[in-house]
Amino acid sequence: MAGQSAREAKERPTSFDIAQLAGVSQPTVSRALSGNPSVSEATRKRIEAIARQLNYKVDKNASSLRRRESKTLALLFFEDPTPDQSLINPFFLSMLGSLTRTCALRGYDLLTSFQQLSSDWHVDYEDSRRADGIILLGYGDFEEYRVRLDQLIAQGTHFVRWGSAQPGAPGTVIGCDNIGSGAAAAEHLIALGRRRIGFIGQANNHYPEFFDRYRGACEAQRAAGLEPNPVLQVDALNTQAAGYEAVQELVRRQVDLDALFCASDTIAIGALAALQELGLTVPGDVAVIGFDDIPAASLTHPPLTTVAQNYLLAGETLVDTLLRLIRGDAVASVTLPGKLIVRRSTTG
């Protein structure tokens, strides 16, 4: 009898058998048979038909086991180009300690990984139940990224993300007041007598956080009776090389500027290097402001004026908001204030 039971178990069809016959992945089979809306109707019907042919039965005990809480949260970083090959935005590295500590205090482990737009990161954790919820940091091009966010919502995944709470943006968002902080940066420059303020950073809907910082700076200039000059704005990704090249582009445009507001400290560090190579003094010829207050900001020459994002509060808020989502509580997006940190790159 024992041998017969073992033989029956071996012959019993599995979800992997269905996947092979249907030409799909095993996670897709699991989603289809559980009624997950992320699987198309045509694919679901094909999988269900094969399951019936094989007399496949869902193991309800296994399904119940998968529904149990793992007491683990997943932290997914979007890969950023960095000089040290860490591929993690330096600001997010600053936030990591707060996230880890808050998880520990709440009785959760934190599983960290990279996310890539080319992979199925948006379904992996839902299917495997490795984590009860997901924290997303970074996104690259937001217009491409939001498709994955819509899929997470459709399949009922618990997630929160750090970013800009744009109207109609998917999911629960924790982020900085980028518009108000951008205005504060420009107001500081204007108070110092600067009138020709450049901006380095992507200023479009594909990069909403950078765009909000630019919009805030423009609003402050208009409030002071200054009309922002679009020629003084140069698109740049979040790298030192991009900041360096953006200054070179401004030189090629032969523009007259006396201040630069950079969308991140990383960009600002590259801009400082380019200005110094050109023989321009900071802040004598050009005052420079960054954004984030990463550790390197206080170590540049001269030390960088910047807008600090509260990474300690950010980490706590991300974790606590996600845990409320997991419990089924009502949650709302949260905007945290930035703080202007004045150093010698603007005041000499």
N, C-alpha and C positions, 0 to 999 in steps of 0.2 A: 504493500500500500504506500509506503513511504517513497519507493521508487516510482510508483505511478504518479504521485503528487508532484514529484520533482519534474517528471517528464511533461506533465500537463502545464506546469509553470513555465517550462522552457518553451513549449509550443504556443503558449498564450500570446496573441499579437500585442505589440507595444506601439506607443506613439511614434517611435522611430521607424517602425515598419510602415506606418501610414505616411510619414513624412517622405520616405523613399519613394513610395508609389505615387504620391501626389506631387512630387518634385518641389517640395517646400522644406523649410527648416522645422526641426522638432518644436521649438518655441511657437512657431506659427500654428502647428497642430494643436498645441495646448490652448492657445488663445482662441482658436476657432471653436473647439469643443466646449469651452467655457462661456461662449457667447460674447467674447470681447469685440467691441465695435471697431477696433483698429484693423480687423481682417475683413476684406471685401466679401460681399455676399456670394459672389461666384466662387471664390476660393473656399469659403466656409462650406458651401453646398458640396463641392467636390470632395473635401475632406470628410464630411459627414457620410457621403455615399460610400467612400472607401472603408470608413469605420464600420458601417453596417455590413458590408461585404465580408469583412474579416471577423465579424461578431465581436468587435472590440468593446470593452466595457471600461468606463472611467473608474479608477480606483479611488473611491470616495474617502477612504482612510488616508491615502496619500494626499488627496486634495485638502483634507482638513488639516493635515500636518503643515502643508505649505501656507495655510492661512494664519498659522500661529505667529505671534510677534517675534521678531528676531532680536529685539532690543538693540538694533544696530541702525544707524543712519548712514547713508552714502553721500559723500562729498565728491562731486565731479568737477574737475578743473577743465576749462577749455585751454587747449595748448596755445601759448603765446610765444612769439619769437623773442628770445632773451640772450644777451651776450654770454651768460654763464651756462647756457644749455639746460637750465632748469625747466624751461618752457612754462613757467608759472609767473604771472604778473606779480611783481614785488609787493604790491599792495595786498594781494590775496595771501601771500606768505605771511604778512604781518597779521592778517585776520585768522590764520590757521590756529594759532595758540588759543585764541578766544573760543573758537569753535570746538576744539578738542576739550578744553577745560569745561565748557558749559555742558557738553555731552556727558562727560564724566560725572559732573555734579547732578545731572538728571538721570543717571543710571544707564546711560547708553554708550555703546562703542561707536567709533567713527571709522568708516571704511572709505579710503580715499582712492581716487583713480582719475585718469585723464578721459576726457570726452573728445571725440572727433566727429565732425559733421558727416564724414564718409562712413561712419559705423552705425550700428544699431544700438547705441548707448541708451536711446530713449525707451527701449523695450527690455533690455537685458535684466535690469533690476526688478522690474515688474514680474517677469516670468520666473526668475530664479528664487524670488523672495529672499534674496540675500540681505535686504534692508527694508525697513518699514516705510521709509520716505527718503527723498533725495533733496540735497542742497546743490544748486547750480551756481558756479562762479565763472563769469566770462562767457562770451558767446561769439566773438568774431563778427561777421556780418549778420545783423539782427534780422534782416528780411529773410535770409535763408534759415536762420535759427528758429524763427517763430513757427515754422511748419512742424518742427519736432515738438515744440511746446504744445501746439494744438493736439498732437497725437497723444502726448502725456495726459492731457485733460480728457480726451475721448476715452482712454482706457482706465481712467479713474485713479491714476497714480498720485500719491501725495507728494507734492514738491513745492519748494519755495526757491526763489532765485534772487541774486543780487543784481540790481540794474536800475533802469529808469522806468517809472510807472507811467508809461504813455497811455493816453485814452484808448481803451479797447485792447491793450496789450494782454496776452494770455497769462493766466496764473497769478499767484500772490507774489508781490515784489517788495523787497526791502532795499532801499537805496538812499543815496545822499540827495539833498536839495541842490541839485546841480545848477538850476537857474539862479537861485538865490546866492549860491556860492560864486558863480560866475560874475554876478553883479557886484558882489563884495570885492572881488579881485580887481575889476575895472574901476570901481569907486576909489580903491586905494591908489591906483595909478593916477587917476584924475586928480585926487587930492594932492599928489606930489607934483602936479603941473604937467603931467604927460598928456598929450593931445593926439598923438598919432600911434594908436595902439593896434599892433598886429595880433593875429590869433593863429596858432599852429595846432592843427588837429582836424579830423574829419568833421565836417559841418553838414550832415545830412541824416536822413532817417535810417540809414544803414548802421549808424553808430550813434544812437540816441543820447547816451550820456555826454559824449563830446559835444554833440549838437546843442544840448541844453546849456552847457557851459558857455558856448559861443553866444547863444541867444540871450543869456543873462548878461553877458558883457556888453552886447549891443544895446540892450535895454538901459543899462546904466549910462552908456555914452549918450544915448538920445535924451535921457533925463537931464543930463548936464549940458544939453544944447550942442552936442557933437554928433555928426553923422558918420556912422561906421563906414569905412572904405573897404569894399569887398576885395580890392586888389591886395590888401594887407592880410588876407586870410589864405592860408595854404593848407591843403589836406595833408594829413600825416597819420600813419598808424602808430601804435604805442611802442616805438622803439627809439633808442638813441640815434641810430642811423637815420631814421626818418626825420627827427628833429634837426639833425645836422644838415641834411639835404634840403629841408624846408627853408633854412636860413640862406642857403646858396640860391634857392629859387627866388627869394625876396631880393637878393642882390641882383640877380639876372633881370628882375622886373624894374630895377632902378627906383625902388620906392624909398620914400623918406619916412622913417619911423623912429620913435623914441621909447617905445615899450613893446614887450612881447608877453602875451598871456598864452601859456602852453597848456594843452588839455591834460597833460600828465607830467609828473616829475621826470619820468623816463625821457619823454620828448624834450623837456627843458634842459636836461643834462647834455643832450646832443646839441641843442641850440647854443648853450653856453660855450661849448667847445668851438663851434663854428664862428661865433662872434669874436672870441679871443684870437682865433687864427686870422681873422680879418683885421685885427688891430683895433677893434672897438672895445671900449671899456664898459664894464657892467658894475654899477648902474649909471656911470657918467654919461655915456652915449645912449645906451639902451637898458632900461630897467626890465627885469625878467621875473615872471611869476610862474610857478608850476601848480600841480594839483595832486594830492594824495598824502603828502608828507611821509614818503617812504624813508627808511633810515638813511639812505644816501643823500637825501636832500640837505641835511645839515652839514654834510662833509664836502660839498662842492666848493669851488673857489670862484666868486664869493659864495657863502652859504645861501641857499635858495629860499626866497619867500615863496610860500605855498599855501594851499587850502588843505587843511587836515580833515580827513574823514575818520570818524570815530570807529576804528576797527574793533575795539573791545565791545562797544555797544552793538555794533553791527553783527558780530558773531553770536552774541547772546540773543539778539532779536531774531536772527535767522533760525536758530535752533528752537527757541521757545515757540515761534510761530508755526514751525513745522510740526512740533509735538501737539499743538492745539488742533492742527489739521488732522493728524492721525487719530486724535480722540473724537473727531467729529464736531469740534467747536467751530463757531463762526469766527472767521479771521478777515482782516483787511490789510491791504498794502500799507507800508509804513515808510515815511520819508524822514530821514535823520538830518539834522543841521550840520553844515560844514563850519570850520573855524579857520579864519585867516591867521597864519603864522608869519609874522614879519621878520625877515632877516636882511642881510646886507646886499642881496641882489636887487633890492629896490631902494634901500635907504642909505647905502654907502657905508 
